Amino acid sequence: MSFGPVSPGDHPVIAEGIISRGAWALIEDKFSDFAKKTLANVVHFVINDCIPAAEVYEAQISKDPSTRWKVVPPVIEELKAKAKSLGLWNLFLSKKHYPDVGSPLTNLEYAVMAEVTGRGGHFASEALNCSAPDTGNMEVLAKYGNEEQKKQWLTPLLNGEIRSAFAMTERFIASSDATNIKTDIRQEGDEIVINGHKWWISGAGDPRCKLHILMGKSDPNNSSPHKQQSIVLIPADTPGIRVVRAMQVFGYDDAPEGHCEIIYENVRVPLKNLVKGWGCGFEIIQGRLGPGRIHHCMRSIGTAEAALDRMLTRATDTRKRTFGKALYEHGTIVADIAKSRMQIDQARLLVLSAANMIDRSNAKGAMRDIGMSKVVVPTMALEVVDRSMQAHGAEGICQDTPLAAAYAGLRTLRYADGPDEVHIQQIGKQELKRAKLLWERQESVEKKSQKHLSNAGIKPRSHL
């Protein structure tokens, strides 16, 4: 619920306690009337429809290994139909960047909406057709795809009729450095032939997955290490694609979407399936990963808020008493609640700043802010979820709450879309670039200081 008294005219984002009144005051004037109305509808839809359906969704995932990867929980299609009828669809695509297919929302406006969906687990985002990896793949097609590619793949993705996978990470190499990618892409006549071994390919296990967008090495001898890669579109039923297994994260396989190990053996597709052109792979993935990183951060804020909400209800459950006290009467619990509140609010402002920078420039111009968010937010959310798990005792690490699954997902984000170390290194290098100007400023200040001391008849440092 809200973070304080609620007035009749308060927006649902305040009344339902999504963000604090202070945070909303900072950004409210940047929200259009359409965005405010859409945000209100997202709040109501997630709270009243998605969150209550969470247990049904989990129950409808088949436990039978023979059907686990073939059955999609029916409730998600029901939620998608309702969201679409409410106009809560493809909200992540901003018309500013994608005028022909986008929604009239800025990244800042969508940031708060994504946070709301993060409270409802990954399937709440899917209900609005705003879930990874489809979001990034739609952006690739919208930004770099030709008209034929858009018609064949983007349109059904936008309609929520199919799902997709992005095949980039590989076994046996350090994929955090994408120049290491070994999957071979070569042209033979009017065909492209692909051979490689990928893993952690999210969405590839889904029976609705009809497209793999794959990054491989097409020109290994190019003098520029960032011109050696290309992106190709591969229909999921193309001969030569072998899904080896679904990978697990702390025991979770995330069926039916999954994160799969895949071997591509002499996979052949038409030359027209090349995206943009040969050697454009790095340019495309940078355009794809920037927005995707911030979307993950937005949803993670919501996940952290949901974990804190659970901690609050657990701490105030009068049936749970230790050493003669309710949990909230113990100082350590109160301190953990306070730390969580402060960390979430700090991280949110960083994410909103990054989203605003994307709107003011573009993803490339906001890379510093995006990188900081990508490091800070998952780490923060993990700490908040961990505290909530601790407050729940053994219940917090079992299947009876969503906390353990949330922890597994958030821990994965410290690798996904670039590990922490890569972002930290980039941020540090950007900071070091400021040193030259700082030295110049310091020297200027020292010269002026010497002049002031001389004019005052004071010997340098004699007053110290």
C-alpha positions in Angstrom: 0.0 0.0 0.0 1.0 3.7 -0.1 3.9 5.2 1.7 1.7 7.7 3.6 -1.8 9.2 3.7 -3.7 8.9 0.4 -5.9 11.7 -1.0 -8.8 11.1 -3.3 -7.1 12.6 -6.3 -3.8 10.6 -5.9 -2.6 8.6 -8.9 -2.8 4.8 -8.4 1.0 4.7 -8.5 0.9 6.6 -5.2 -2.3 5.1 -3.8 -1.1 1.5 -4.3 2.4 2.3 -2.9 4.3 1.6 -6.1 6.7 4.5 -5.5 7.0 7.2 -2.9 5.2 10.6 -3.2 8.6 12.3 -3.4 9.8 10.1 -6.3 6.6 10.7 -8.2 6.9 14.5 -7.7 10.2 14.4 -9.4 8.9 12.8 -12.6 5.1 13.5 -12.7 5.5 16.6 -14.9 7.4 14.5 -17.5 4.4 12.1 -17.9 1.9 12.9 -20.6 -1.8 12.5 -19.8 -1.8 9.3 -22.0 1.2 8.0 -19.9 -0.5 8.7 -16.6 -3.7 6.9 -17.8 -1.7 4.0 -19.1 0.3 3.7 -15.9 -2.9 3.7 -13.9 -4.2 0.8 -16.0 -0.9 -1.1 -15.7 -1.1 -0.8 -11.9 -4.6 -2.1 -11.8 -4.0 -4.9 -14.2 -0.9 -6.2 -12.5 -2.3 -5.9 -9.0 -5.8 -7.2 -9.8 -5.1 -9.7 -12.6 -1.5 -10.8 -12.8 -0.4 -11.2 -9.2 -3.6 -13.2 -8.3 -2.9 -15.5 -11.3 0.7 -16.3 -10.2 -0.1 -19.6 -8.5 -2.3 -20.7 -11.3 0.5 -20.0 -13.8 3.0 -22.1 -11.8 0.4 -24.9 -11.3 -0.3 -25.0 -15.0 3.4 -25.6 -15.9 3.6 -29.4 -16.6 5.5 -31.5 -14.1 5.7 -34.3 -16.7 9.1 -34.2 -18.4 7.5 -35.4 -21.7 5.2 -32.4 -21.8 7.0 -29.8 -19.7 8.5 -28.1 -22.8 5.4 -28.5 -24.9 2.6 -27.0 -22.8 2.1 -23.2 -22.2 0.1 -22.3 -19.2 -3.3 -21.3 -20.6 -3.7 -18.4 -18.0 -0.9 -16.4 -19.8 -2.9 -16.3 -23.0 -6.0 -15.2 -21.1 -3.9 -12.4 -19.5 -2.4 -11.4 -22.9 -5.9 -11.1 -24.4 -7.1 -8.9 -21.6 -4.0 -6.7 -21.7 -4.3 -6.3 -25.4 -7.9 -5.3 -25.1 -6.9 -2.6 -22.5 -4.2 -1.2 -24.8 -1.5 -2.4 -22.5 0.6 -3.8 -25.3 4.2 -3.4 -26.5 4.7 -0.5 -24.1 8.5 -0.8 -24.2 8.7 0.5 -27.8 8.9 4.3 -27.8 7.6 6.1 -30.8 10.5 8.5 -30.5 12.9 5.8 -31.6 10.4 3.5 -33.5 7.8 5.9 -35.0 6.2 3.2 -37.2 5.6 0.6 -34.6 6.2 2.3 -31.2 3.9 3.3 -28.3 3.6 7.0 -27.5 5.6 6.6 -24.3 9.1 7.7 -23.3 11.6 5.4 -21.7 11.1 7.3 -18.4 7.3 6.7 -18.6 7.8 3.1 -19.4 10.4 2.7 -16.6 7.7 3.0 -13.9 5.4 0.7 -15.8 8.1 -1.9 -16.1 8.7 -1.6 -12.3 5.1 -2.4 -11.8 5.3 -5.5 -13.9 8.4 -6.6 -12.0 6.1 -7.0 -9.0 4.2 -9.7 -10.8 7.0 -12.0 -11.8 8.3 -12.6 -15.3 4.9 -13.6 -16.6 3.3 -10.2 -15.9 5.8 -8.7 -18.4 4.9 -11.4 -20.9 1.2 -10.6 -20.4 1.9 -7.1 -21.8 4.1 -8.5 -24.5 7.0 -6.7 -22.8 9.2 -9.6 -21.8 12.8 -10.6 -22.7 14.2 -11.8 -25.0 11.3 -10.8 -27.3 11.6 -7.1 -26.4 15.3 -6.9 -27.5 14.6 -9.0 -30.6 11.7 -6.8 -31.6 14.0 -3.8 -31.3 16.6 -5.4 -33.5 14.0 -6.1 -36.2 12.4 -2.6 -35.9 15.7 -0.8 -36.0 17.8 -2.9 -38.4 15.4 -5.3 -40.2 14.3 -4.7 -43.8 10.6 -4.6 -44.8 10.5 -8.3 -45.7 12.1 -9.3 -42.4 9.7 -7.0 -40.4 6.7 -8.5 -42.2 7.8 -12.1 -41.6 9.0 -11.8 -38.0 8.4 -8.4 -36.4 4.6 -8.3 -37.0 3.9 -11.7 -35.4 6.1 -10.8 -32.5 4.4 -7.5 -32.0 1.1 -9.3 -32.1 2.2 -11.8 -29.5 1.6 -14.7 -31.8 5.1 -16.1 -31.6 8.1 -15.9 -29.3 11.8 -15.8 -30.1 15.4 -16.4 -28.9 18.7 -14.5 -29.1 21.6 -16.8 -29.7 24.8 -15.1 -28.6 26.5 -16.8 -25.6 28.7 -19.8 -26.4 30.2 -22.7 -24.5 34.0 -23.1 -24.2 34.8 -19.4 -24.6 34.6 -16.3 -22.3 31.4 -14.8 -23.8 31.7 -11.7 -21.7 34.1 -10.6 -24.5 31.9 -10.9 -27.5 34.9 -10.8 -29.9 35.6 -14.3 -28.7 32.5 -15.7 -30.4 33.5 -18.7 -32.6 30.2 -19.7 -34.3 31.0 -19.8 -38.0 28.8 -17.9 -40.4 29.7 -18.2 -44.1 28.0 -17.6 -47.4 27.6 -20.4 -49.9 25.9 -19.2 -53.1 22.6 -17.6 -52.1 22.6 -19.3 -48.7 24.2 -18.7 -45.2 25.6 -21.7 -43.4 25.9 -21.7 -39.6 27.9 -24.0 -37.4 28.4 -23.4 -33.7 27.7 -24.3 -30.1 25.6 -21.9 -28.0 24.2 -22.0 -24.5 22.0 -20.0 -22.1 19.8 -19.2 -25.0 16.7 -17.9 -23.3 13.3 -18.7 -24.8 14.6 -21.4 -27.1 12.7 -24.2 -25.2 9.3 -22.5 -25.7 7.0 -24.3 -28.1 6.0 -20.8 -29.3 9.6 -19.9 -30.2 9.7 -19.6 -34.0 12.8 -17.5 -34.5 16.5 -17.6 -33.4 18.4 -14.3 -33.9 22.0 -15.5 -34.0 25.3 -13.7 -33.7 28.4 -15.4 -35.2 31.7 -14.8 -36.8 31.6 -14.2 -40.5 34.9 -12.5 -41.2 37.5 -13.7 -38.7 40.4 -12.1 -40.6 39.0 -8.6 -40.5 41.5 -6.2 -39.0 38.8 -4.7 -36.8 37.7 -7.2 -34.1 34.3 -5.4 -34.1 33.7 -6.0 -37.8 34.1 -9.7 -37.7 30.6 -10.6 -36.6 27.2 -10.7 -38.3 23.6 -11.3 -37.3 21.3 -13.8 -39.0 17.7 -14.8 -38.7 17.1 -18.5 -38.3 13.6 -20.1 -38.3 13.4 -22.3 -35.2 12.4 -25.4 -37.3 15.4 -25.2 -39.6 17.2 -28.5 -40.1 20.5 -28.7 -38.1 19.3 -27.0 -35.0 19.6 -29.3 -32.0 18.4 -28.2 -28.6 20.7 -30.2 -26.3 19.2 -29.4 -22.9 17.6 -26.8 -20.7 20.1 -25.2 -18.3 19.2 -24.7 -14.7 19.7 -21.8 -12.4 20.0 -23.0 -8.8 17.7 -25.9 -9.9 15.2 -23.7 -11.7 14.7 -24.5 -15.4 12.2 -21.7 -16.1 10.0 -23.9 -18.2 8.5 -23.6 -20.7 10.8 -20.8 -22.0 14.1 -22.2 -20.6 17.7 -21.2 -21.2 19.0 -23.8 -23.6 22.2 -25.3 -24.9 22.0 -25.5 -28.7 24.2 -26.9 -31.4 23.8 -25.5 -34.9 25.2 -28.0 -37.4 25.3 -27.0 -41.1 22.2 -24.9 -40.6 21.2 -23.2 -43.9 19.1 -20.1 -44.4 18.6 -17.8 -47.4 21.0 -15.0 -47.8 18.1 -12.6 -47.3 18.1 -13.6 -43.6 21.2 -11.5 -43.0 20.4 -8.5 -40.8 21.5 -5.1 -42.1 24.8 -6.4 -43.7 28.0 -8.4 -43.2 30.1 -7.2 -40.2 27.3 -5.3 -38.5 26.9 -7.7 -35.6 28.5 -5.5 -33.0 26.6 -2.4 -34.0 23.3 -4.4 -33.7 24.0 -6.0 -30.4 25.0 -2.7 -28.8 21.7 -1.2 -30.1 19.9 -4.2 -28.7 21.6 -4.6 -25.3 21.4 -1.0 -24.1 17.6 -0.7 -23.8 17.4 -4.4 -22.7 19.8 -3.8 -19.8 17.7 -0.9 -18.4 14.4 -2.9 -18.9 15.9 -5.6 -16.6 16.8 -3.0 -14.0 13.3 -1.5 -14.1 11.7 -4.9 -13.5 14.2 -5.8 -10.8 13.2 -2.7 -8.8 9.7 -4.1 -8.8 10.9 -7.5 -7.7 12.8 -5.9 -4.8 9.7 -4.0 -3.8 7.6 -7.1 -3.8 10.2 -8.9 -1.6 10.1 -6.0 0.9 6.3 -6.1 0.9 6.5 -9.8 1.8 9.1 -9.0 4.5 6.8 -6.4 6.0 3.8 -8.8 6.2 6.0 -11.5 7.6 7.4 -9.2 10.3 4.0 -8.1 11.4 2.4 -11.5 11.4 1.5 -11.9 15.1 1.5 -15.7 14.8 5.3 -15.5 14.2 6.9 -14.7 17.6 10.4 -15.3 18.6 11.7 -14.9 22.2 8.4 -13.5 23.2 8.3 -10.8 20.6 6.8 -10.2 17.2 9.5 -10.1 14.5 9.0 -6.3 13.9 9.8 -5.8 17.6 13.4 -7.0 17.0 15.9 -4.3 16.2 17.7 -6.3 13.5 14.5 -6.8 11.5 13.6 -3.1 11.7 17.1 -2.2 10.6 16.9 -4.7 7.6 13.6 -3.1 6.6 15.0 0.3 6.7 18.1 -0.7 4.7 16.0 -2.2 2.1 13.8 0.8 1.8 16.8 3.1 1.4 18.5 0.9 -1.1 15.5 0.5 -3.3 14.8 4.2 -3.4 18.4 5.0 -4.2 18.5 2.5 -7.1 15.2 3.7 -8.5 16.5 7.2 -8.9 19.5 5.8 -10.8 17.3 3.9 -13.1 15.0 6.8 -13.7 18.0 9.0 -14.5 19.2 6.4 -17.0 15.8 6.1 -18.7 15.6 9.9 -18.9 19.1 10.0 -20.5 18.0 7.5 -23.1 15.1 9.9 -23.9 17.3 12.9 -24.1 19.9 11.3 -26.3 19.7 7.6 -27.1 20.9 4.3 -25.6 24.5 5.0 -26.7 24.5 8.4 -25.1 23.2 6.9 -21.9 25.7 4.0 -21.6 27.3 5.4 -18.4 24.0 5.6 -16.6 22.8 2.3 -18.0 26.1 0.6 -16.9 25.8 2.0 -13.4 22.2 0.8 -13.1 23.1 -2.6 -14.4 25.7 -3.1 -11.6 23.8 -1.4 -8.8 20.2 -2.7 -9.3 20.7 -6.5 -9.4 23.1 -6.3 -6.4 20.6 -4.2 -4.4 17.7 -6.4 -5.3 19.6 -9.5 -4.3 20.3 -8.0 -0.9 16.7 -7.0 -0.4 15.4 -10.5 -1.4 18.0 -12.1 0.8 16.8 -10.1 3.8 13.2 -11.1 3.1 14.2 -14.7 2.8 16.0 -14.5 6.1 12.9 -13.1 7.8 10.8 -15.9 6.4 13.2 -18.6 7.8 13.0 -21.9 6.0 9.9 -20.9 4.1 11.9 -18.2 2.3 14.1 -20.7 0.5 11.5 -23.2 -0.5 8.8 -23.3 -3.2 6.1 -21.9 -1.0 7.1 -18.3 -1.7 8.5 -16.7 -4.9 11.5 -15.4 -3.1 14.0 -18.2 -3.9 13.0 -18.1 -7.6 13.4 -14.3 -7.6 16.8 -14.7 -6.0 17.9 -17.1 -8.7 16.7 -14.8 -11.5 18.4 -11.7 -10.0 21.6 -13.6 -9.5 21.6 -14.4 -13.2 21.3 -10.8 -14.1 24.8 -10.1 -12.7 25.9 -12.1 -15.8 23.2 -11.4 -18.3 23.8 -8.6 -20.8 27.4 -8.2 -19.6 28.8 -9.2 -16.2 29.3 -6.7 -13.5 33.1 -6.6 -14.1 32.7 -5.4 -17.7 30.4 -2.5 -16.7 32.6 -1.6 -13.7 35.6 -1.5 -16.0 33.9 0.7 -18.5 32.5 3.1 -15.8 36.0 3.3 -14.2 37.6 4.2 -17.6 35.0 6.9 -18.2 35.7 8.4 -14.8 39.4 8.4 -15.5 38.9 10.5 -18.6 37.9 13.3 -16.2 41.4 13.3 -14.6 42.9 15.6 -17.2 40.4 18.4 -16.6 40.7 17.9 -12.9 44.4 18.4 -13.0 44.0 21.6 -15.1 41.4 22.9 -12.6 43.7 22.1 -9.7 46.6 23.9 -11.3 44.4 26.9 -12.0 43.2 27.0 -8.4 46.7 26.7 -7.1 47.9 29.6 -9.3 45.0 31.8 -8.1 45.6 30.8 -4.5 49.3 31.8 -4.8 48.3 35.1 -6.2 45.8 35.8 -3.4 48.5 34.8 -0.8 51.0 37.1 -2.4 48.6 40.0 -2.6 47.9 39.5 1.1 51.6 39.4 2.0 51.4 35.8 3.3 54.1 33.3 2.6 52.8 30.1 1.0 51.8 27.5 3.7 53.0 29.7 6.5 49.5 29.8 7.9 49.2 26.1 8.1 
